[in-house]
Amino acid sequence: MADYHGQIQLALAGFYDVLTDEGELFRTRARGNFRKRDMKPLVGDWVTFSAETKDEGYILDIDERENSLVRPPVANVDQAIVVTAVKMPDWSSNLLDRQLVALEEKDIEPVIYFTKTDLLNATEMADMIKVADGYRAAGYQVILPAVAFDEPSLLAVKDLLADKLSVVMGQTGAGKSTLLNHLAPELDLATGEVSQALSRGRHTTRQVGLVQLFGGFVADTPGFSAFEVFDMEARDLTHYFREFNALAPNCRFRGCVHLNEPGCAVKDALEAGTIMQSRYDNYKLFHDLIEGRRPVYNKHDKKH
C-alpha cells in the first residue's frame, strides 16, 4: 500500500475524492481516529492518504489549514466572489459589509460582483457607480457590469480564477447560480453526473465539490449568505475594515476604535468624504452588535 499527497476535490456520504500532486484521482475514506479527534476532512484540504487501488484509499493526515468555512464546508479558500444584487432583493450595504468582515477575518480575498444592473434606471445606476467607486477606494476589487452578466464582467471573473480556490457567495436570489452558469454552462450537468455516480442510499449528504474552471478551482455549492455573529472582539473589528486599517497609524491614540476618541484619522476622513458614510455606519452597528447591544439599522438598509 503506497502513500500519496493531494487535495480533496469532492466530499459525499463519507467518501472523499482526492486529486494527487501528480494529477491522479483516488476515492478515499477517513480513518476512525479523525472522529475521535473531532476532526472532519473538508473539500480543499491537503491530505496524506494510503491506497492500494484508485477506489480504496484511507486518509491518514490533514495538513494545517490556511482557513476553513462552515457554509460551504471548504478549506484553504483563496478568494470569494461576493455576488451582490442591486435590486430584487434590494441593495443592502449592511449585508455586503457583514460578508466582507467575515471574509477579512478568515483572510479570504473578496471580489464584489454586482448583479441585476439591468433593473436600474439611469439615476440609480449613477448612484451604484458611486458605491462601486467607494468600495474600490476602500481597497476592494469591484465588478459592476454595464449590462447584467456582460462579456467584460465575465472575462474579469475568469481572469481572477486562475491558480486559486474560489467560492461564490451571496444571499438567495442574488444570482450566484446564474453567474456560474454564464461562466461555465456545463457546470450543472457535470455536478449532476457526479452526484448520481456517488449516491449512496436515500439519505445522502449533499455533495460539496471543486470544479476546475479557467485554471483554478471553484466550490460548486451555492455558498453562504448571511452572518449573524462575528467571531472577533469588538475592539478588533476595526482590523477588518481595510480603509480604517490604512488610516489608523494617523490616529492620535494607538488602539483607537474610531468611535469617541479625539484626533481620529478615520473620523477626519469621514468628514472629508474620503471614506463611505455607509461603511462607517455599518462599522458602528457591528461594534454594537458584538458588544451585545441591540443595533438600529439604517432606514435605507434591510436586514436580510
Buried (B, 14 or more C-beta within 10 A) or exposed (E): EEEBBBBBBBBBEEBBBBBBEEEEEBBBBBBEEBEEEEEEBBBBBBBBBBBEEEEEBBBBEBEEEBBBBEBBBBBBBBBBBBBBBBBEBEBBBBBBBBBBBBBBBBEBBBBBBBBBBBEBEEEBBEBBBEBBEBBEBBEBBBBBBEEBBEEEBBEBBBEBBEEBBBBBBBBEBBBBBBBBBBBBEEBEEBBEEBBEEBEEEEEEEEBBBBBEBBEBBBBBBBBBBBBEEBEBEBEEBBBBBBBBBBBBEEBEEEEBBBBEBEEBBBBBBBEEEEBBEBBBBBBBBBBBBBEEEEBEEBEEBEEB
